[in-house]
Amino acid sequence: MSYITINKQNFFHNLDICSKRAKCKENVAIVLKDNAYGHGLLEISSLAKEYGLTKAVVQNIQEAKKIQSYFEYILILADTKKESLSHSFHITINSIDDIEHLEENTNIHIKIDTGMHRNGIAPNELESTIHKAIEQNLNITGVFTHFKSADIMSSVYFWQKSIFRDIKKNLSLICEQLNISEIKLHSCNSSALFREENFSEDFCRIGLAAYGYVENENPLYIPDLKPVLSLNTQKLSSRTIKKGQSIGYGGNFVASEDMTFSTYDIGYGDGFKRLSNERYFQINKKERTLGNTSMDNMSINSTREEISLFDDVRPLAKLHNTISYEILTSLNPSIKRVIV
Ligand SMILES: *Cc1c(COP(=O)(O)O)cnc(C)c1O
């Protein structure tokens, strides 16, 4: 059976780097959406807890319920429900309408759209949103934003930052008038954290960097992160074909000489994106994929019982013309995760 290994030492190493940058562990909220970026929701939750993190970020309430016992503080990015939720849950308000879809006493973080134009209220809706939330007896526990291009070296990051700075000023005036306190402010994802000279918000939301990557053009600061996930596949059978015979669906890979190879137990049905004769993956100096990937099978010019397909996902992401996030989150949750 193909399986994934999660390298605990590397994960803790990355968390050391992030919590140092964010000043302490309390300031790091680990982002666990999409099965913890393919690493395994429960596996990563238990490791994060063991490391000493207390905050997590997920996409929906269902995920939050699964990891409730691991964290003291869980931010839910995009889900609402009219039911009484755990006091450790904090629901994101992405539009004013969300307020009506929540039960009294629910904790909320108001998300501000400072320029990404994906989710969140407009900056000039802050005051009306706060008033409406108070009318509905919701607890405002946070205000945050998200950068659209913290990984790109341009001024965009700075103008979003300056809009959020104005929001903070405005917020402190409103809070003073309304006697609200203890609102947590946050804006940084992984790339933004490594652009901050002197981190000073209440926490940061760290996904990719915890898993060992940062898509960051910043030449001034390249953190020494280590990939956490390796994908391994096992041999189903070996076979020998003659020169001129082909391998797999479509038969595009044609042997230029007699050759022995093996079929391995992974395919695009497992979330390993399909490769082809033209787009083949060079696994190491000697071994490469052959022909079209099947749903559950893939051929490699090897007879080894087990092959590690990657420790670092970047070359494969590059081959597929995509980003590490997509390859990692595509890995099927049913593949066994083993912590090493
Ligand atoms: C996914 C996500 C993050 C984490 O981003 P990384 O680049 O993986 O660190 C942070 N905040 C929000 C709102 C997100 O959706």
PDBQT file of the ligand as one rigid body, heavy atoms in Angstrom, charges set to zero:
ROOT
HETATM    1  C1  LIG A 401      -4.904  29.300   3.876  1.00  0.00    +0.000 C 
HETATM    2  C2  LIG A 401      -4.918  30.519   4.676  1.00  0.00    +0.000 A 
HETATM    3  C3  LIG A 401      -3.803  30.880   5.458  1.00  0.00    +0.000 A 
HETATM    4  C4  LIG A 401      -2.501  30.125   5.436  1.00  0.00    +0.000 C 
HETATM    5  O1  LIG A 401      -1.701  30.539   4.366  1.00  0.00    +0.000 OA
HETATM    6  P1  LIG A 401      -0.213  29.959   4.134  1.00  0.00    +0.000 P 
HETATM    7  O2  LIG A 401       0.285  30.713   2.986  1.00  0.00    +0.000 OA
HETATM    8  O3  LIG A 401      -0.354  28.509   3.844  1.00  0.00    +0.000 OA
HETATM    9  O4  LIG A 401       0.527  30.196   5.393  1.00  0.00    +0.000 OA
HETATM   10  C5  LIG A 401      -3.927  31.990   6.279  1.00  0.00    +0.000 A 
HETATM   11  N1  LIG A 401      -5.055  32.735   6.293  1.00  0.00    +0.000 NA
HETATM   12  C6  LIG A 401      -6.127  32.426   5.538  1.00  0.00    +0.000 A 
HETATM   13  C7  LIG A 401      -7.323  33.297   5.590  1.00  0.00    +0.000 C 
HETATM   14  C8  LIG A 401      -6.090  31.321   4.696  1.00  0.00    +0.000 A 
HETATM   15  O5  LIG A 401      -7.150  31.043   3.921  1.00  0.00    +0.000 OA
ENDROOT
TORSDOF 0
